[in-house]
């Protein structure tokens, strides 16, 4: 089984998917094989796939999106690894529900941002909102991606392996410079210790052996300690781990008295919605968000008008007696 899982990871990476996607696809394949008592997937077909997806839906109660992720992982394994047609299994994909994103108003956003404790988490949270970044995009920021002259932030290899530029908030210039001074100190420590350079994409370190040690490629938000690189198995400095920022933002929302479920990605939704509220056209916002289709951005239009699409409830047109609260 391990050989098959390694092959899945290799095939996924060959198609230029992210390392996380490779691990996720391999995990789904492993669970599928274990569910069927370690039978090889080549010995199984539509009935076994359907039984496993039904198990995920009825016993594990996974959401439609999670089941579809597993569906696509199994499809990838059968088509691209085992070379087995998947045409007769197309109907097993779950119909996903359409949910509106959680969005904070400006006052709520400010409350949460002010409550995020400790650096660099407060700065990272402000970057998520001020630049509309995904969590991974914020983690992956390198020194060379911040241009104080042009006041831009370049997002490298975002979702869909696309680059884009977003405006750098003026209020974050000084905090970012302070954070870079901290990063510079860690970079100098690594150089003095002779540590391997940080991870660089597309095997650039083979073409330029010392590129991972260059200051421009260093993380804007480096981790305080070293860890084992999951891909190369090299002990080096990675970027700030996502779990710490997630906990800091969730804790801040609770202390700010926000009843909505707030995560790092909530700030990206707020970025888009607040720009539309400020009068920016939807195509501009779509480009800043890195959306392929403007239809994806249109989901944020639900909050542009008060009362839902600007409609006034008919109840407010009736002359009713004042609501009386009877205490017992």
Residue pairs with C-beta under 8 A, 6 or more apart in sequence:
1 30
1 33
1 38
4 29
4 33
4 40
4 41
4 77
4 81
5 26
5 29
5 30
6 26
7 81
8 22
8 25
8 26
8 29
8 76
8 77
8 81
9 22
9 23
9 25
9 26
11 76
11 80
11 81
12 21
12 22
12 25
12 26
12 76
13 19
13 22
15 80
16 161
19 230
19 231
23 230
24 69
24 73
25 73
25 76
25 77
28 69
28 70
28 73
28 74
29 41
29 73
29 74
29 77
31 70
32 41
32 49
32 52
32 70
32 74
33 39
33 40
33 41
35 52
35 55
36 44
36 48
36 52
39 48
41 74
41 77
41 78
41 82
42 82
42 84
45 84
45 89
46 88
46 89
46 92
49 74
49 89
49 92
50 89
50 92
52 70
52 74
53 67
53 70
53 71
53 92
53 94
56 62
56 66
56 67
56 70
57 67
57 94
62 70
63 97
64 94
64 95
64 96
64 97
65 96
67 94
68 93
68 94
68 96
71 92
71 93
71 94
75 86
75 89
78 84
78 85
78 86
79 85
79 86
100 299
100 302
101 266
101 269
101 299
101 300
102 260
102 261
102 262
102 266
102 269
103 266
103 269
103 270
103 273
103 300
103 303
104 112
104 258
104 260
104 262
104 266
104 270
106 274
108 256
108 258
108 260
109 129
109 267
109 270
109 274
111 256
111 257
111 258
112 125
112 249
112 252
112 253
112 256
112 258
112 262
113 122
113 125
113 126
113 129
113 252
114 256
115 251
115 252
115 253
115 255
115 256
116 122
116 125
116 248
116 249
116 252
117 248
117 251
117 252
118 248
119 179
120 179
120 182
120 221
120 240
121 244
121 245
121 248
121 249
122 248
123 172
123 175
123 176
123 179
123 221
124 138
124 221
124 240
124 245
125 245
125 248
125 249
125 252
125 264
125 267
126 169
126 171
126 172
126 175
127 133
127 138
127 141
127 153
127 172
128 135
128 138
128 264
128 267
128 268
128 271
129 267
129 268
129 270
129 271
130 168
130 169
130 171
130 172
130 271
131 138
131 153
131 155
131 166
131 167
131 168
131 169
131 271
132 166
132 268
132 271
132 272
132 275
132 288
132 289
133 153
133 155
133 166
133 268
134 158
134 159
134 265
134 268
135 242
135 245
135 246
135 264
135 265
136 242
137 155
137 158
138 221
138 264
139 221
139 239
139 240
139 242
140 156
140 157
140 239
141 153
141 219
141 220
141 221
142 156
142 216
142 217
142 218
142 219
142 220
143 180
143 183
143 215
143 216
143 217
143 218
143 219
143 220
144 216
144 217
145 153
145 154
145 155
145 156
145 220
146 153
146 168
146 176
146 180
146 220
147 153
147 154
147 168
148 168
148 173
148 176
148 177
151 167
151 168
151 170
151 173
152 165
152 166
152 167
152 168
153 165
153 166
153 167
153 168
154 163
154 164
154 165
155 163
155 164
155 165
155 166
155 290
156 163
156 201
157 163
157 201
158 164
158 290
159 290
160 290
160 292
162 290
164 287
164 288
164 290
166 288
167 288
168 176
176 220
179 220
179 221
180 220
183 218
183 219
183 220
183 221
183 222
184 215
184 218
186 222
186 224
186 237
187 215
187 218
187 222
190 213
190 237
191 213
195 226
195 235
195 236
195 237
196 212
196 234
196 235
196 236
197 205
197 210
197 211
197 212
197 213
197 214
197 217
197 236
198 212
198 217
198 218
198 219
198 222
198 236
198 237
198 238
199 212
199 229
199 231
199 232
199 236
199 238
200 211
200 212
200 217
204 211
205 211
205 212
211 217
212 236
219 237
219 238
219 239
219 240
221 239
221 240
222 237
222 238
222 239
222 240
223 237
223 238
223 239
223 240
223 241
225 237
226 235
226 236
226 237
226 238
227 235
227 236
227 237
227 238
228 234
228 235
229 235
229 236
229 238
242 264
245 264
246 263
246 264
249 262
249 263
249 264
249 266
250 262
250 263
252 262
253 260
253 262
260 266
268 289
269 300
271 288
271 289
272 285
272 288
272 289
272 297
272 300
273 300
273 303
273 304
275 284
275 285
275 288
276 282
276 285
276 300
276 301
276 304
277 303
277 304
282 294
282 297
282 298
282 301
283 294
285 297
285 300
286 293
286 294
286 296
286 297
289 296
289 297
291 297
302 308
302 309
307 313
